[in-house]
Amino acid sequence: MTTIITAVVLLTLLALVFGVILGFAAQKFKVEGNPIVDQLEATLPQTQCGQCGYPGCRPYAEAISNGEKINRCPPGGTATMEKLAELMGVDPEPVAAVEEEPVKKVAVIREEECIGCTKCIQACPVDAILGSGKMMHTVIAADCTGCDLCVEPCPVDCIDMVPVQTDLRNWDWKLKGLETIPVKFVEEEKSC
Amino acid sequence: MLTNLEQLDNGVVWRIPGGIHPPEQKHLSNQTAIGTLPLDEYYYVPVPQVGEQASMAVAVGDHVLKGQPLTHGLNQHHLPVHAPTSGVIKAIEPRPSNHASGLPVNTCVIQADGKDSWVDLQSASLETLSNDDIVARVQAAGVAGMGGAAFPSHIKLSPASDIELVIINAVECEPYITSDDRLMREHADKIISGMEIIHQVLTPQRIIVGIEDNKPEAADALRKALSASKLPAGVARVTVVPTKYPSGGEKQLIQLLTGKEVPSGAIPAQLGILVHNVGTCAAISDAVLQGKPLIERVVTVTGGNVAQPGNYWMPIGTRVDHVLKCCGFNPEADQKVIIGGPMMGYTLPLIQVPVIKGTNCVLVPSSAEMSVDAKELSCIRCTECAQACPASLLPQQLYWHSKSGDYDKASDYNLRDCIECGCCSYVCPSDIPLVEYFRVAKSAIRNANEEKLKSERAKQKFEAKQARLEEEKRQREAKAKEAAERRQSNMSGGDKDAIAAALARVQAKKAVSAATPEAGADRKDKVADAVARAKARKAAQAAQSDSPAPEQNQANDAQKDKVAAAIARAKARKAAMQSDNEAEVDTNQTSAASSQKDKVAAAIARAKAKKEALKQALQAEAPTDSDNKSADEAADTLEPKADDRQARIAAAVARAKAKKAAAKDAGVNDPKGQIPEQNSVDSIAQSDPGELSAEEAKKARVAAAVAKAKAKKAAQQAGDSKSTVEDTQAESAEPKPEVELTAEEAKKARVAAAIAKAKAKKAAQQAGEGQGSDAHMQKQPADVNSAEPDSNSEPADVKPEAEPSAEEAKKARVAAAIAKAKAKKAARQDGEAQRPDNAAPLNDERSEAMSPDTDQSEQAPAQSAEEIKKARIAAAIAKAKAKKAAKDAEDKE
């Protein structure tokens, strides 16, 4: 009988101790927010374009973590969608209404036509447009995410989305294709 | 155990992993001395830094001399570009670049004038130059690494850390290239001179020239030049290393000579080692000692398809097609032109591109030298590539991941440490172009990293914008709140005006009861007088209400307001004693917000008042007036001051009784006369709480007394008409009716007075004043409410007065609303019949009294102390006139 009581008491004590430890650990090492949201957000292209129907990439990441579809990001394209699918453990779905490989674009203001209405400045989610009232505006190409949001508000339609120019810095060997220099040295001629 | 330096001095050569021994073709080009090419017509000098670190120093159409700088910039990373020959700038525009992509890059096109005339060069001796001078001269000369990477040499010459060992790279391991070989053979002294300069700047412990054993002539030439150099003995030596590709790689050469491996991602300077190419040494010598900019270099032109392979001094910007033409280029079908060696070079997409600072070889192999394009086979995992790799990587793994696009995994296998030497491709039995895969993967990873950085920046900027918008919103709200508060305080400032107006109105109402008995023989005069005063008051009022809101917040403005209000009150009080007409006038005035409105309303009110006064004068009944008034006054004086409240309660009760009586008397008495009176009594009761000062309280008592008196009268009338007298008297006894009831002898007289008043009211009603009282009634509650929060002017009296009246006021209002409705109806009925009476000529005195007032209301918006003063003066004049008129009237009587 005493052994049973001892066992019960000991187990109860143990349960209490571990409960305290676990409770302390839960408080001490509490994870703020949902970590999957950060991972999802890091995967998204951060164009902040709102084409997914959410006001920015973070809200979409949060929506995905709550069960939104993963194929809503046209700027990210299929690659992003696949990463999202992998993160969320869902099947990849074709990205809604977008070409296979999204072309990186940048907004360009035809400066002589700009009337300085500042509407595009307000629309730009990343402050990539410079200008002020009744002054010519221009796009800081390095900061432009190509989200298209400035095109719609322009009253004089002076904003063009042009593909990003390839220069020596962002040139990709892929463009050249796999091409070796097939200079083979006439080894046969020489006896080693 | 030997120290590092001893090992270096002994010429110890370490092993490097991997490497291959491709068959050499150096004999093709190293047999002849360095030649020169005939001058080309055009030179394409790329100016890639323009727009970033530099700007153009010349413009299109300028004539430039050989060695003249084309760009200038203050940036540390600026690498000047010089004109390779004298001539005219024809264009500065994007042209195809000497790059694997052939993408256009900003290029300065110089049309040679054929004279090839130099600018004045500033030569100097090494002894007179400081280190900074040397570095500056190196930068000004635009010296860049000539081994291929074209890194600015002046940056290498000013390192952040101490340099213990300088290695001069004379290995030149590429199988075809001999430019350094020939340079060493012919210009060893220049190279040694460059080493002296480097030694002076960096003061390393040792300078080691590493050279492959396949260039014995060059090594001999260097040793000879070195022995004749001014370098301290034992500092510099030439170490011959075995021929092995790629010993000429920077990291490989360091490992070969020192046994140290440069860590992944680090640069040799972190080990205290610096590597310079022999060509760079010669260029540094030229730049520092002769002031000669780097405008030409030795380039090997070789391959089976040139008739005269060899090394040539080529001005930077010489077009490759010109070079080939001069060397007897014999192109085949599908001819490849390779810049650099066969191992690490790249084919040009088009040959109209310039020779640049890093170009060391132009290779045009014949088809005999080229193997047929071998088909790429599957990787058999033979690990030949891993054995050949000089960086100890695992090319087969890298290939696997690169091919599948799994660049993260490729990165995990240290893809970035790949030097793209091509050893793996060379040894691959499956002919897999491994290096090409790695280049693709590397550029993809680089782009992905840039994307990541960019998206990170975009995210930051987006968040910054969101935060900014949030902040702006918050500020806007705070501002709106502040504005609302200011408005509130302005309102309370305006409330003062409203209170003053309410007081004035109350007083005017009192006058309703007071004036009727007064209306004796001089009634006409007095009314006119009162009108004048009311106008003066109104002017003061307008002046007050005109003052802009923010100013009222200020102390002196508030002071002004109070003064004005006091003036208005005083005037109103006086006016109230004599006339009942002003109540409606007041109502109209105060209900209007702006001075403009005030003026318009005042004009209307004046017209109405005039009409009414005329009518009243006609209808007034003399005999009971004085009695009635004295009774009222007696009642007033009898009441102690502390009894305000009771008085009001009494008044309210009286009103209630009067109402009842009125309701009952509807058949007996003239309802049209009775109801307007009820109206005015109610109004007075409601505006009671608005009275704030002691004087006002007194007035309120007066008004209450008047009301009570009226109520009594009404009760009397009701009694006369056999109604329930007991009821009403019992009710009126509750608060404190005794005091008022003492004036029993005046009762009858008052009845008469009431009748007279009723008639006067009726007249007023007929004159269209029914609406005025309506407006008045609506205004009252607002005044009562607004009086409460305003603690500025009369703090003590507000609450005790306002609280008890609330319920009564409500009752009274209900009653008043009923009465009003009736009055309106009556007025409507009677209006048509009696309107013709209203048209009456203006009284002279009145029009006189009015004139200063009119002026006043026009000047009112100015709103200053002077204006108030003027208003007071005008009011005083008006009063004086009124008094005179009254006296005249008395005299006449």
Interface residues (C-beta under 8 A of the other chain):
Chain A: E41 L44 P45 Q46 T47 Q48 G56 C57 R58 P125 V126 D127 A128 A142 D143 T145 T166 D167 L168 N170 W171 D172 W173 K174 L175 K176 L178 E179 T180 I181 P182 V183 K184 F185 V186 E187 E189 K190 C192
Chain B: H21 P22 P23 E24 Q25 P48 S97 H99 A100 S101 L103 V105 P175 K336 I338 P342 G345 Y346 T347 L363 P365 A368 E369 M370 S371 V372 D373 A374 S425 P433 V435 E436 Y437 R439 V440 K442 S443 A444 N447 E450 E451 K454 S455 E456 R457 A458 K459 K461 F462 A464 K465 Q466
